[in-house]
């Protein structure tokens, strides 16, 4: 094998390792403590990024898988 073929193979392997299938949205369980923690982190980030005062309520909706074509998942 040439050096170029090895580099191309390693690049393809690296890109393929980053791709994964999305889970089944029907299998989403009730909100757990991990989800509550994630919602809190999102709220803190939104408040900091957009300078939202504490007297405003920030409501985080239910998260769902993105509706992107499979080709866009591996950028």
PDB file of N, H, CA, C and O in Angstrom:
ATOM      1  N   UNK A   1       0.843  -1.188   0.000  1.00  0.00           N
ATOM      2  CA  UNK A   1       0.000   0.000   0.000  1.00  0.00           C
ATOM      3  C   UNK A   1       0.878   1.237   0.000  1.00  0.00           C
ATOM      4  O   UNK A   1       1.958   1.278   0.589  1.00  0.00           O
ATOM      5  N   UNK A   2       0.364   2.234  -0.684  1.00  0.00           N
ATOM      6  H   UNK A   2      -0.514   2.200  -1.163  1.00  0.00           H
ATOM      7  CA  UNK A   2       1.105   3.490  -0.705  1.00  0.00           C
ATOM      8  C   UNK A   2       0.702   4.339   0.494  1.00  0.00           C
ATOM      9  O   UNK A   2      -0.302   4.091   1.162  1.00  0.00           O
ATOM     10  N   UNK A   3       1.506   5.320   0.726  1.00  0.00           N
ATOM     11  H   UNK A   3       2.321   5.521   0.183  1.00  0.00           H
ATOM     12  CA  UNK A   3       1.245   6.217   1.860  1.00  0.00           C
ATOM     13  C   UNK A   3      -0.101   6.929   1.692  1.00  0.00           C
ATOM     14  O   UNK A   3      -0.833   7.115   2.664  1.00  0.00           O
ATOM     15  N   UNK A   4      -0.424   7.323   0.460  1.00  0.00           N
ATOM     16  H   UNK A   4       0.171   7.172  -0.329  1.00  0.00           H
ATOM     17  CA  UNK A   4      -1.685   8.010   0.176  1.00  0.00           C
ATOM     18  C   UNK A   4      -2.879   7.108   0.472  1.00  0.00           C
ATOM     19  O   UNK A   4      -3.881   7.572   1.017  1.00  0.00           O
ATOM     20  N   UNK A   5      -2.787   5.837   0.123  1.00  0.00           N
ATOM     21  H   UNK A   5      -1.974   5.460  -0.320  1.00  0.00           H
ATOM     22  CA  UNK A   5      -3.879   4.900   0.385  1.00  0.00           C
ATOM     23  C   UNK A   5      -4.083   4.699   1.887  1.00  0.00           C
ATOM     24  O   UNK A   5      -5.218   4.611   2.356  1.00  0.00           O
ATOM     25  N   UNK A   6      -3.000   4.629   2.627  1.00  0.00           N
ATOM     26  H   UNK A   6      -2.078   4.701   2.246  1.00  0.00           H
ATOM     27  CA  UNK A   6      -3.104   4.460   4.079  1.00  0.00           C
ATOM     28  C   UNK A   6      -3.759   5.679   4.715  1.00  0.00           C
ATOM     29  O   UNK A   6      -4.633   5.546   5.571  1.00  0.00           O
ATOM     30  N   UNK A   7      -3.332   6.874   4.292  1.00  0.00           N
ATOM     31  H   UNK A   7      -2.622   6.982   3.597  1.00  0.00           H
ATOM     32  CA  UNK A   7      -3.911   8.108   4.841  1.00  0.00           C
ATOM     33  C   UNK A   7      -5.388   8.198   4.480  1.00  0.00           C
ATOM     34  O   UNK A   7      -6.209   8.566   5.320  1.00  0.00           O
ATOM     35  N   UNK A   8      -5.736   7.862   3.226  1.00  0.00           N
ATOM     36  H   UNK A   8      -5.068   7.563   2.544  1.00  0.00           H
ATOM     37  CA  UNK A   8      -7.137   7.899   2.807  1.00  0.00           C
ATOM     38  C   UNK A   8      -7.966   6.900   3.606  1.00  0.00           C
ATOM     39  O   UNK A   8      -9.093   7.205   3.996  1.00  0.00           O
ATOM     40  N   UNK A   9      -7.424   5.716   3.853  1.00  0.00           N
ATOM     41  H   UNK A   9      -6.508   5.468   3.537  1.00  0.00           H
ATOM     42  CA  UNK A   9      -8.127   4.713   4.648  1.00  0.00           C
ATOM     43  C   UNK A   9      -8.348   5.167   6.080  1.00  0.00           C
ATOM     44  O   UNK A   9      -9.434   4.988   6.631  1.00  0.00           O
ATOM     45  N   UNK A  10      -7.322   5.755   6.683  1.00  0.00           N
ATOM     46  H   UNK A  10      -6.440   5.900   6.235  1.00  0.00           H
ATOM     47  CA  UNK A  10      -7.458   6.256   8.052  1.00  0.00           C
ATOM     48  C   UNK A  10      -8.459   7.402   8.129  1.00  0.00           C
ATOM     49  O   UNK A  10      -9.217   7.500   9.093  1.00  0.00           O
ATOM     50  N   UNK A  11      -8.466   8.267   7.120  1.00  0.00           N
ATOM     51  H   UNK A  11      -7.850   8.187   6.336  1.00  0.00           H
ATOM     52  CA  UNK A  11      -9.435   9.363   7.087  1.00  0.00           C
ATOM     53  C   UNK A  11     -10.855   8.825   6.981  1.00  0.00           C
ATOM     54  O   UNK A  11     -11.752   9.287   7.685  1.00  0.00           O
ATOM     55  N   UNK A  12     -11.060   7.845   6.099  1.00  0.00           N
ATOM     56  H   UNK A  12     -10.331   7.469   5.527  1.00  0.00           H
ATOM     57  CA  UNK A  12     -12.393   7.242   5.949  1.00  0.00           C
ATOM     58  C   UNK A  12     -12.831   6.559   7.239  1.00  0.00           C
ATOM     59  O   UNK A  12     -13.995   6.659   7.626  1.00  0.00           O
ATOM     60  N   UNK A  13     -11.923   5.874   7.902  1.00  0.00           N
ATOM     61  H   UNK A  13     -10.977   5.793   7.588  1.00  0.00           H
ATOM     62  CA  UNK A  13     -12.242   5.205   9.167  1.00  0.00           C
ATOM     63  C   UNK A  13     -12.608   6.218  10.245  1.00  0.00           C
ATOM     64  O   UNK A  13     -13.542   6.002  11.017  1.00  0.00           O
ATOM     65  N   UNK A  14     -11.873   7.318  10.293  1.00  0.00           N
ATOM     66  H   UNK A  14     -11.114   7.494   9.666  1.00  0.00           H
ATOM     67  CA  UNK A  14     -12.154   8.364  11.281  1.00  0.00           C
ATOM     68  C   UNK A  14     -13.527   8.990  11.040  1.00  0.00           C
ATOM     69  O   UNK A  14     -14.283   9.204  11.988  1.00  0.00           O
ATOM     70  N   UNK A  15     -13.856   9.285   9.776  1.00  0.00           N
ATOM     71  H   UNK A  15     -13.242   9.112   9.007  1.00  0.00           H
ATOM     72  CA  UNK A  15     -15.164   9.866   9.468  1.00  0.00           C
ATOM     73  C   UNK A  15     -16.295   8.887   9.758  1.00  0.00           C
ATOM     74  O   UNK A  15     -17.349   9.291  10.249  1.00  0.00           O
ATOM     75  N   UNK A  16     -16.093   7.621   9.464  1.00  0.00           N
ATOM     76  H   UNK A  16     -15.237   7.293   9.066  1.00  0.00           H
ATOM     77  CA  UNK A  16     -17.126   6.616   9.712  1.00  0.00           C
ATOM     78  C   UNK A  16     -17.345   6.399  11.204  1.00  0.00           C
ATOM     79  O   UNK A  16     -18.462   6.100  11.626  1.00  0.00           O
ATOM     80  N   UNK A  17     -16.305   6.544  12.000  1.00  0.00           N
ATOM     81  H   UNK A  17     -15.397   6.787  11.657  1.00  0.00           H
ATOM     82  CA  UNK A  17     -16.440   6.349  13.445  1.00  0.00           C
ATOM     83  C   UNK A  17     -17.309   7.433  14.072  1.00  0.00           C
ATOM     84  O   UNK A  17     -17.934   7.195  15.105  1.00  0.00           O
ATOM     85  N   UNK A  18     -17.360   8.615  13.472  1.00  0.00           N
ATOM     86  H   UNK A  18     -16.852   8.809  12.633  1.00  0.00           H
ATOM     87  CA  UNK A  18     -18.159   9.707  14.010  1.00  0.00           C
ATOM     88  C   UNK A  18     -19.633   9.607  13.682  1.00  0.00           C
ATOM     89  O   UNK A  18     -20.443  10.313  14.284  1.00  0.00           O
ATOM     90  N   UNK A  19     -20.003   8.754  12.749  1.00  0.00           N
ATOM     91  H   UNK A  19     -19.345   8.181  12.260  1.00  0.00           H
ATOM     92  CA  UNK A  19     -21.396   8.599  12.338  1.00  0.00           C
ATOM     93  C   UNK A  19     -22.088   7.557  13.213  1.00  0.00           C
ATOM     94  O   UNK A  19     -21.500   6.529  13.550  1.00  0.00           O
ATOM     95  N   UNK A  20     -23.319   7.827  13.571  1.00  0.00           N
ATOM     96  H   UNK A  20     -23.797   8.661  13.296  1.00  0.00           H
ATOM     97  CA  UNK A  20     -24.096   6.849  14.324  1.00  0.00           C
ATOM     98  C   UNK A  20     -25.574   7.065  14.043  1.00  0.00           C
ATOM     99  O   UNK A  20     -25.995   8.163  13.681  1.00  0.00           O
ATOM    100  N   UNK A  21     -26.342   6.026  14.212  1.00  0.00           N
ATOM    101  H   UNK A  21     -26.000   5.134  14.506  1.00  0.00           H
ATOM    102  CA  UNK A  21     -27.784   6.105  13.983  1.00  0.00           C
ATOM    103  C   UNK A  21     -28.453   6.769  15.174  1.00  0.00           C
ATOM    104  O   UNK A  21     -27.978   6.677  16.306  1.00  0.00           O
ATOM    105  N   UNK A  22     -29.557   7.433  14.898  1.00  0.00           N
ATOM    106  H   UNK A  22     -29.943   7.507  13.979  1.00  0.00           H
ATOM    107  CA  UNK A  22     -30.323   8.039  15.980  1.00  0.00           C
ATOM    108  C   UNK A  22     -31.213   6.993  16.611  1.00  0.00           C
ATOM    109  O   UNK A  22     -31.610   6.025  15.963  1.00  0.00           O
ATOM    110  N   UNK A  23     -31.524   7.194  17.878  1.00  0.00           N
ATOM    111  H   UNK A  23     -31.202   7.982  18.404  1.00  0.00           H
ATOM    112  CA  UNK A  23     -32.378   6.266  18.604  1.00  0.00           C
ATOM    113  C   UNK A  23     -33.839   6.383  18.198  1.00  0.00           C
ATOM    114  O   UNK A  23     -34.225   7.305  17.479  1.00  0.00           O
ATOM    115  N   UNK A  24     -34.628   5.458  18.659  1.00  0.00           N
ATOM    116  H   UNK A  24     -34.315   4.710  19.244  1.00  0.00           H
ATOM    117  CA  UNK A  24     -36.058   5.427  18.374  1.00  0.00           C
ATOM    118  C   UNK A  24     -36.768   6.439  19.272  1.00  0.00           C
ATOM    119  O   UNK A  24     -36.706   6.306  20.494  1.00  0.00           O
ATOM    120  N   UNK A  25     -37.447   7.454  18.704  1.00  0.00           N
ATOM    121  H   UNK A  25     -37.497   7.561  17.711  1.00  0.00           H
ATOM    122  CA  UNK A  25     -38.114   8.448  19.546  1.00  0.00           C
ATOM    123  C   UNK A  25     -39.228   7.858  20.393  1.00  0.00           C
ATOM    124  O   UNK A  25     -39.565   8.422  21.434  1.00  0.00           O
ATOM    125  N   UNK A  26     -39.813   6.730  19.974  1.00  0.00           N
ATOM    126  H   UNK A  26     -39.539   6.272  19.129  1.00  0.00           H
ATOM    127  CA  UNK A  26     -40.882   6.112  20.756  1.00  0.00           C
ATOM    128  C   UNK A  26     -40.343   5.486  22.040  1.00  0.00           C
ATOM    129  O   UNK A  26     -41.100   5.216  22.972  1.00  0.00           O
ATOM    130  N   UNK A  27     -39.032   5.257  22.082  1.00  0.00           N
ATOM    131  H   UNK A  27     -38.417   5.476  21.325  1.00  0.00           H
ATOM    132  CA  UNK A  27     -38.438   4.608  23.246  1.00  0.00           C
ATOM    133  C   UNK A  27     -38.019   5.611  24.320  1.00  0.00           C
ATOM    134  O   UNK A  27     -37.395   5.233  25.312  1.00  0.00           O
ATOM    135  N   UNK A  28     -38.355   6.874  24.129  1.00  0.00           N
ATOM    136  H   UNK A  28     -38.861   7.181  23.324  1.00  0.00           H
ATOM    137  CA  UNK A  28     -37.982   7.892  25.106  1.00  0.00           C
ATOM    138  C   UNK A  28     -38.798   7.686  26.383  1.00  0.00           C
ATOM    139  O   UNK A  28     -40.028   7.657  26.351  1.00  0.00           O
ATOM    140  N   UNK A  29     -38.104   7.545  27.488  1.00  0.00           N
ATOM    141  H   UNK A  29     -37.105   7.568  27.515  1.00  0.00           H
ATOM    142  CA  UNK A  29     -38.774   7.324  28.774  1.00  0.00           C
ATOM    143  C   UNK A  29     -39.184   8.654  29.387  1.00  0.00           C
ATOM    144  O   UNK A  29     -38.946   9.712  28.803  1.00  0.00           O
ATOM    145  N   UNK A  30     -39.795   8.603  30.552  1.00  0.00           N
ATOM    146  H   UNK A  30     -39.989   7.744  31.026  1.00  0.00           H
ATOM    147  CA  UNK A  30     -40.188   9.828  31.251  1.00  0.00           C
ATOM    148  C   UNK A  30     -38.942  10.614  31.647  1.00  0.00           C
ATOM    149  O   UNK A  30     -37.833  10.080  31.674  1.00  0.00           O
ATOM    150  N   UNK A  31     -39.147  11.874  31.949  1.00  0.00           N
ATOM    151  H   UNK A  31     -40.048  12.308  31.928  1.00  0.00           H
ATOM    152  CA  UNK A  31     -38.024  12.751  32.262  1.00  0.00           C
ATOM    153  C   UNK A  31     -37.301  12.273  33.514  1.00  0.00           C
ATOM    154  O   UNK A  31     -37.905  12.149  34.579  1.00  0.00           O
ATOM    155  N   UNK A  32     -36.028  12.010  33.383  1.00  0.00           N
ATOM    156  H   UNK A  32     -35.537  12.110  32.517  1.00  0.00           H
ATOM    157  CA  UNK A  32     -35.226  11.522  34.502  1.00  0.00           C
ATOM    158  C   UNK A  32     -34.424  12.674  35.094  1.00  0.00           C
ATOM    159  O   UNK A  32     -34.526  13.813  34.639  1.00  0.00           O
ATOM    160  N   UNK A  33     -33.637  12.371  36.096  1.00  0.00           N
ATOM    161  H   UNK A  33     -33.554  11.445  36.465  1.00  0.00           H
ATOM    162  CA  UNK A  33     -32.810  13.413  36.701  1.00  0.00           C
ATOM    163  C   UNK A  33     -31.757  13.901  35.714  1.00  0.00           C
ATOM    164  O   UNK A  33     -31.355  15.063  35.769  1.00  0.00           O
ATOM    165  N   UNK A  34     -31.302  13.030  34.811  1.00  0.00           N
ATOM    166  H   UNK A  34     -31.629  12.086  34.767  1.00  0.00           H
ATOM    167  CA  UNK A  34     -30.342  13.456  33.793  1.00  0.00           C
ATOM    168  C   UNK A  34     -30.986  14.469  32.850  1.00  0.00           C
ATOM    169  O   UNK A  34     -30.350  15.448  32.462  1.00  0.00           O
ATOM    170  N   UNK A  35     -32.251  14.236  32.480  1.00  0.00           N
ATOM    171  H   UNK A  35     -32.768  13.440  32.795  1.00  0.00           H
ATOM    172  CA  UNK A  35     -32.957  15.186  31.627  1.00  0.00           C
ATOM    173  C   UNK A  35     -33.163  16.511  32.354  1.00  0.00           C
ATOM    174  O   UNK A  35     -33.009  17.577  31.757  1.00  0.00           O
ATOM    175  N   UNK A  36     -33.502  16.452  33.614  1.00  0.00           N
ATOM    176  H   UNK A  36     -33.627  15.587  34.099  1.00  0.00           H
ATOM    177  CA  UNK A  36     -33.692  17.673  34.398  1.00  0.00           C
ATOM    178  C   UNK A  36     -32.382  18.455  34.485  1.00  0.00           C
ATOM    179  O   UNK A  36     -32.381  19.683  34.396  1.00  0.00           O
ATOM    180  N   UNK A  37     -31.275  17.745  34.660  1.00  0.00           N
ATOM    181  H   UNK A  37     -31.276  16.748  34.732  1.00  0.00           H
ATOM    182  CA  UNK A  37     -29.962  18.382  34.720  1.00  0.00           C
ATOM    183  C   UNK A  37     -29.629  19.030  33.377  1.00  0.00           C
ATOM    184  O   UNK A  37     -29.110  20.146  33.333  1.00  0.00           O
ATOM    185  N   UNK A  38     -29.928  18.332  32.286  1.00  0.00           N
ATOM    186  H   UNK A  38     -30.349  17.425  32.322  1.00  0.00           H
ATOM    187  CA  UNK A  38     -29.685  18.873  30.955  1.00  0.00           C
ATOM    188  C   UNK A  38     -30.539  20.113  30.715  1.00  0.00           C
ATOM    189  O   UNK A  38     -30.051  21.101  30.167  1.00  0.00           O
ATOM    190  N   UNK A  39     -31.809  20.072  31.119  1.00  0.00           N
ATOM    191  H   UNK A  39     -32.205  19.268  31.564  1.00  0.00           H
ATOM    192  CA  UNK A  39     -32.686  21.237  30.970  1.00  0.00           C
ATOM    193  C   UNK A  39     -32.143  22.425  31.756  1.00  0.00           C
ATOM    194  O   UNK A  39     -32.180  23.558  31.276  1.00  0.00           O
ATOM    195  N   UNK A  40     -31.647  22.174  32.943  1.00  0.00           N
ATOM    196  H   UNK A  40     -31.617  21.254  33.334  1.00  0.00           H
ATOM    197  CA  UNK A  40     -31.089  23.247  33.771  1.00  0.00           C
ATOM    198  C   UNK A  40     -29.858  23.854  33.101  1.00  0.00           C
ATOM    199  O   UNK A  40     -29.684  25.073  33.100  1.00  0.00           O
ATOM    200  N   UNK A  41     -29.007  23.002  32.532  1.00  0.00           N
ATOM    201  H   UNK A  41     -29.148  22.012  32.533  1.00  0.00           H
ATOM    202  CA  UNK A  41     -27.811  23.500  31.847  1.00  0.00           C
ATOM    203  C   UNK A  41     -28.193  24.343  30.627  1.00  0.00           C
ATOM    204  O   UNK A  41     -27.569  25.369  30.359  1.00  0.00           O
ATOM    205  N   UNK A  42     -29.216  23.909  29.892  1.00  0.00           N
ATOM    206  H   UNK A  42     -29.723  23.075  30.110  1.00  0.00           H
ATOM    207  CA  UNK A  42     -29.681  24.671  28.738  1.00  0.00           C
ATOM    208  C   UNK A  42     -30.222  26.022  29.194  1.00  0.00           C
ATOM    209  O   UNK A  42     -29.941  27.050  28.577  1.00  0.00           O
ATOM    210  N   UNK A  43     -30.995  26.017  30.271  1.00  0.00           N
ATOM    211  H   UNK A  43     -31.223  25.182  30.772  1.00  0.00           H
ATOM    212  CA  UNK A  43     -31.548  27.269  30.794  1.00  0.00           C
ATOM    213  C   UNK A  43     -30.436  28.233  31.192  1.00  0.00           C
ATOM    214  O   UNK A  43     -30.500  29.417  30.860  1.00  0.00           O
ATOM    215  N   UNK A  44     -29.425  27.748  31.893  1.00  0.00           N
ATOM    216  H   UNK A  44     -29.373  26.787  32.163  1.00  0.00           H
ATOM    217  CA  UNK A  44     -28.313  28.598  32.323  1.00  0.00           C
ATOM    218  C   UNK A  44     -27.585  29.169  31.104  1.00  0.00           C
ATOM    219  O   UNK A  44     -27.217  30.343  31.089  1.00  0.00           O
ATOM    220  N   UNK A  45     -27.378  28.326  30.079  1.00  0.00           N
ATOM    221  H   UNK A  45     -27.677  27.371  30.092  1.00  0.00           H
ATOM    222  CA  UNK A  45     -26.690  28.784  28.877  1.00  0.00           C
ATOM    223  C   UNK A  45     -27.502  29.855  28.144  1.00  0.00           C
ATOM    224  O   UNK A  45     -26.940  30.848  27.682  1.00  0.00           O
ATOM    225  N   UNK A  46     -28.823  29.659  28.033  1.00  0.00           N
ATOM    226  H   UNK A  46     -29.280  28.852  28.408  1.00  0.00           H
ATOM    227  CA  UNK A  46     -29.681  30.630  27.355  1.00  0.00           C
ATOM    228  C   UNK A  46     -29.690  31.946  28.122  1.00  0.00           C
ATOM    229  O   UNK A  46     -29.595  33.016  27.521  1.00  0.00           O
ATOM    230  N   UNK A  47     -29.803  31.875  29.441  1.00  0.00           N
ATOM    231  H   UNK A  47     -29.880  31.006  29.929  1.00  0.00           H
ATOM    232  CA  UNK A  47     -29.800  33.099  30.256  1.00  0.00           C
ATOM    233  C   UNK A  47     -28.484  33.864  30.087  1.00  0.00           C
ATOM    234  O   UNK A  47     -28.488  35.090  29.976  1.00  0.00           O
ATOM    235  N   UNK A  48     -27.365  33.146  30.067  1.00  0.00           N
ATOM    236  H   UNK A  48     -27.361  32.151  30.156  1.00  0.00           H
ATOM    237  CA  UNK A  48     -26.063  33.805  29.936  1.00  0.00           C
ATOM    238  C   UNK A  48     -25.864  34.362  28.527  1.00  0.00           C
ATOM    239  O   UNK A  48     -25.382  35.483  28.366  1.00  0.00           O
ATOM    240  N   UNK A  49     -26.225  33.602  27.529  1.00  0.00           N
ATOM    241  H   UNK A  49     -26.617  32.692  27.660  1.00  0.00           H
ATOM    242  CA  UNK A  49     -25.990  33.995  26.134  1.00  0.00           C
ATOM    243  C   UNK A  49     -26.846  35.193  25.723  1.00  0.00           C
ATOM    244  O   UNK A  49     -26.371  36.094  25.031  1.00  0.00           O
ATOM    245  N   UNK A  50     -28.113  35.199  26.153  1.00  0.00           N
ATOM    246  H   UNK A  50     -28.499  34.467  26.715  1.00  0.00           H
ATOM    247  CA  UNK A  50     -29.044  36.233  25.709  1.00  0.00           C
ATOM    248  C   UNK A  50     -29.386  37.229  26.812  1.00  0.00           C
ATOM    249  O   UNK A  50     -30.295  38.043  26.647  1.00  0.00           O
ATOM    250  N   UNK A  51     -28.671  37.174  27.933  1.00  0.00           N
ATOM    251  H   UNK A  51     -27.933  36.512  28.066  1.00  0.00           H
ATOM    252  CA  UNK A  51     -28.846  38.107  29.046  1.00  0.00           C
ATOM    253  C   UNK A  51     -30.306  38.169  29.507  1.00  0.00           C
ATOM    254  O   UNK A  51     -30.889  39.247  29.619  1.00  0.00           O
ATOM    255  N   UNK A  52     -30.884  36.992  29.771  1.00  0.00           N
ATOM    256  H   UNK A  52     -30.410  36.116  29.679  1.00  0.00           H
ATOM    257  CA  UNK A  52     -32.272  36.899  30.226  1.00  0.00           C
ATOM    258  C   UNK A  52     -32.295  37.101  31.742  1.00  0.00           C
ATOM    259  O   UNK A  52     -31.624  36.361  32.462  1.00  0.00           O
ATOM    260  N   UNK A  53     -33.049  38.082  32.246  1.00  0.00           N
ATOM    261  H   UNK A  53     -33.594  38.683  31.661  1.00  0.00           H
ATOM    262  CA  UNK A  53     -33.109  38.329  33.691  1.00  0.00           C
ATOM    263  C   UNK A  53     -33.752  37.160  34.449  1.00  0.00           C
ATOM    264  O   UNK A  53     -34.486  36.360  33.868  1.00  0.00           O
ATOM    265  N   UNK A  54     -33.471  37.077  35.729  1.00  0.00           N
ATOM    266  H   UNK A  54     -32.874  37.726  36.200  1.00  0.00           H
ATOM    267  CA  UNK A  54     -33.990  35.998  36.567  1.00  0.00           C
ATOM    268  C   UNK A  54     -35.499  36.073  36.769  1.00  0.00           C
ATOM    269  O   UNK A  54     -36.127  35.059  37.074  1.00  0.00           O
ATOM    270  N   UNK A  55     -36.093  37.258  36.604  1.00  0.00           N
ATOM    271  H   UNK A  55     -35.582  38.081  36.356  1.00  0.00           H
ATOM    272  CA  UNK A  55     -37.539  37.360  36.811  1.00  0.00           C
ATOM    273  C   UNK A  55     -38.341  36.874  35.595  1.00  0.00           C
ATOM    274  O   UNK A  55     -39.572  36.878  35.638  1.00  0.00           O
ATOM    275  N   UNK A  56     -37.673  36.458  34.517  1.00  0.00           N
ATOM    276  H   UNK A  56     -36.673  36.455  34.482  1.00  0.00           H
ATOM    277  CA  UNK A  56     -38.336  35.848  33.359  1.00  0.00           C
ATOM    278  C   UNK A  56     -38.243  34.332  33.480  1.00  0.00           C
ATOM    279  O   UNK A  56     -37.238  33.795  33.944  1.00  0.00           O
ATOM    280  N   UNK A  57     -39.296  33.656  33.059  1.00  0.00           N
ATOM    281  H   UNK A  57     -40.113  34.093  32.682  1.00  0.00           H
ATOM    282  CA  UNK A  57     -39.312  32.201  33.081  1.00  0.00           C
ATOM    283  C   UNK A  57     -38.805  31.674  31.744  1.00  0.00           C
ATOM    284  O   UNK A  57     -39.245  32.109  30.679  1.00  0.00           O
ATOM    285  N   UNK A  58     -37.878  30.736  31.819  1.00  0.00           N
ATOM    286  H   UNK A  58     -37.521  30.383  32.683  1.00  0.00           H
ATOM    287  CA  UNK A  58     -37.371  30.075  30.613  1.00  0.00           C
ATOM    288  C   UNK A  58     -37.899  28.641  30.644  1.00  0.00           C
ATOM    289  O   UNK A  58     -37.561  27.863  31.536  1.00  0.00           O
ATOM    290  N   UNK A  59     -38.724  28.308  29.668  1.00  0.00           N
ATOM    291  H   UNK A  59     -38.999  28.941  28.944  1.00  0.00           H
ATOM    292  CA  UNK A  59     -39.301  26.962  29.598  1.00  0.00           C
ATOM    293  C   UNK A  59     -38.593  26.178  28.500  1.00  0.00           C
ATOM    294  O   UNK A  59     -38.481  26.640  27.364  1.00  0.00           O
ATOM    295  N   UNK A  60     -38.124  25.000  28.850  1.00  0.00           N
ATOM    296  H   UNK A  60     -38.215  24.625  29.773  1.00  0.00           H
ATOM    297  CA  UNK A  60     -37.440  24.127  27.904  1.00  0.00           C
ATOM    298  C   UNK A  60     -38.437  23.065  27.456  1.00  0.00           C
ATOM    299  O   UNK A  60     -38.953  22.307  28.278  1.00  0.00           O
ATOM    300  N   UNK A  61     -38.707  23.010  26.163  1.00  0.00           N
ATOM    301  H   UNK A  61     -38.288  23.625  25.496  1.00  0.00           H
ATOM    302  CA  UNK A  61     -39.638  22.021  25.621  1.00  0.00           C
ATOM    303  C   UNK A  61     -39.005  20.642  25.512  1.00  0.00           C
ATOM    304  O   UNK A  61     -37.826  20.449  25.808  1.00  0.00           O
ATOM    305  N   UNK A  62     -39.814  19.704  25.085  1.00  0.00           N
ATOM    306  H   UNK A  62     -40.772  19.861  24.845  1.00  0.00           H
ATOM    307  CA  UNK A  62     -39.340  18.338  24.925  1.00  0.00           C
ATOM    308  C   UNK A  62     -38.365  18.268  23.764  1.00  0.00           C
ATOM    309  O   UNK A  62     -38.630  18.800  22.686  1.00  0.00           O
ATOM    310  N   UNK A  63     -37.237  17.610  23.987  1.00  0.00           N
ATOM    311  H   UNK A  63     -37.022  17.177  24.863  1.00  0.00           H
ATOM    312  CA  UNK A  63     -36.259  17.444  22.917  1.00  0.00           C
ATOM    313  C   UNK A  63     -36.658  16.272  22.045  1.00  0.00           C
ATOM    314  O   UNK A  63     -37.232  15.292  22.520  1.00  0.00           O
ATOM    315  N   UNK A  64     -36.345  16.387  20.753  1.00  0.00           N
ATOM    316  H   UNK A  64     -35.878  17.184  20.367  1.00  0.00           H
ATOM    317  CA  UNK A  64     -36.656  15.330  19.793  1.00  0.00           C
ATOM    318  C   UNK A  64     -35.496  15.217  18.812  1.00  0.00           C
ATOM    319  O   UNK A  64     -34.738  16.172  18.641  1.00  0.00           O
ATOM    320  N   UNK A  65     -35.349  14.078  18.173  1.00  0.00           N
ATOM    321  H   UNK A  65     -35.965  13.302  18.312  1.00  0.00           H
ATOM    322  CA  UNK A  65     -34.272  13.926  17.189  1.00  0.00           C
ATOM    323  C   UNK A  65     -34.430  14.920  16.042  1.00  0.00           C
ATOM    324  O   UNK A  65     -35.546  15.253  15.642  1.00  0.00           O
ATOM    325  N   UNK A  66     -33.319  15.378  15.532  1.00  0.00           N
ATOM    326  H   UNK A  66     -32.413  15.107  15.857  1.00  0.00           H
ATOM    327  CA  UNK A  66     -33.341  16.300  14.404  1.00  0.00           C
ATOM    328  C   UNK A  66     -33.825  15.576  13.159  1.00  0.00           C
ATOM    329  O   UNK A  66     -33.590  14.379  12.991  1.00  0.00           O
ATOM    330  N   UNK A  67     -34.492  16.303  12.303  1.00  0.00           N
ATOM    331  H   UNK A  67     -34.683  17.275  12.440  1.00  0.00           H
ATOM    332  CA  UNK A  67     -34.982  15.720  11.046  1.00  0.00           C
ATOM    333  C   UNK A  67     -34.040  16.096   9.916  1.00  0.00           C
ATOM    334  O   UNK A  67     -34.401  16.857   9.018  1.00  0.00           O
ATOM    335  N   UNK A  68     -32.839  15.561   9.967  1.00  0.00           N
ATOM    336  H   UNK A  68     -32.546  14.943  10.697  1.00  0.00           H
ATOM    337  CA  UNK A  68     -31.838  15.824   8.947  1.00  0.00           C
ATOM    338  C   UNK A  68     -31.652  14.579   8.096  1.00  0.00           C
ATOM    339  O   UNK A  68     -31.772  13.460   8.596  1.00  0.00           O
ATOM    340  N   UNK A  69     -31.363  14.763   6.823  1.00  0.00           N
ATOM    341  H   UNK A  69     -31.266  15.672   6.417  1.00  0.00           H
ATOM    342  CA  UNK A  69     -31.058  13.582   6.005  1.00  0.00           C
ATOM    343  C   UNK A  69     -29.819  12.874   6.554  1.00  0.00           C
ATOM    344  O   UNK A  69     -28.956  13.512   7.157  1.00  0.00           O
ATOM    345  N   UNK A  70     -29.732  11.586   6.352  1.00  0.00           N
ATOM    346  H   UNK A  70     -30.433  11.068   5.863  1.00  0.00           H
ATOM    347  CA  UNK A  70     -28.611  10.801   6.878  1.00  0.00           C
ATOM    348  C   UNK A  70     -27.278  11.322   6.370  1.00  0.00           C
ATOM    349  O   UNK A  70     -26.269  11.195   7.063  1.00  0.00           O
ATOM    350  N   UNK A  71     -27.247  11.894   5.196  1.00  0.00           N
ATOM    351  H   UNK A  71     -28.067  11.997   4.632  1.00  0.00           H
ATOM    352  CA  UNK A  71     -25.989  12.402   4.655  1.00  0.00           C
ATOM    353  C   UNK A  71     -25.493  13.620   5.421  1.00  0.00           C
ATOM    354  O   UNK A  71     -24.298  13.912   5.396  1.00  0.00           O
ATOM    355  N   UNK A  72     -26.373  14.330   6.093  1.00  0.00           N
ATOM    356  H   UNK A  72     -27.344  14.094   6.113  1.00  0.00           H
ATOM    357  CA  UNK A  72     -25.970  15.520   6.834  1.00  0.00           C
ATOM    358  C   UNK A  72     -25.509  15.196   8.249  1.00  0.00           C
ATOM    359  O   UNK A  72     -24.957  16.069   8.919  1.00  0.00           O
ATOM    360  N   UNK A  73     -25.716  13.969   8.728  1.00  0.00           N
ATOM    361  H   UNK A  73     -26.164  13.259   8.185  1.00  0.00           H
ATOM    362  CA  UNK A  73     -25.350  13.620  10.080  1.00  0.00           C
ATOM    363  C   UNK A  73     -23.843  13.471  10.247  1.00  0.00           C
ATOM    364  O   UNK A  73     -23.334  13.589  11.362  1.00  0.00           O
ATOM    365  N   UNK A  74     -23.134  13.217   9.180  1.00  0.00           N
ATOM    366  H   UNK A  74     -23.547  13.121   8.275  1.00  0.00           H
ATOM    367  CA  UNK A  74     -21.690  12.973   9.250  1.00  0.00           C
ATOM    368  C   UNK A  74     -20.935  14.099   8.575  1.00  0.00           C
ATOM    369  O   UNK A  74     -20.402  13.920   7.480  1.00  0.00           O
ATOM    370  N   UNK A  75     -20.883  15.239   9.203  1.00  0.00           N
ATOM    371  H   UNK A  75     -21.315  15.385  10.092  1.00  0.00           H
ATOM    372  CA  UNK A  75     -20.161  16.373   8.611  1.00  0.00           C
ATOM    373  C   UNK A  75     -18.782  16.443   9.160  1.00  0.00           C
ATOM    374  O   UNK A  75     -18.013  17.329   8.788  1.00  0.00           O
TER     375      UNK A  75
END
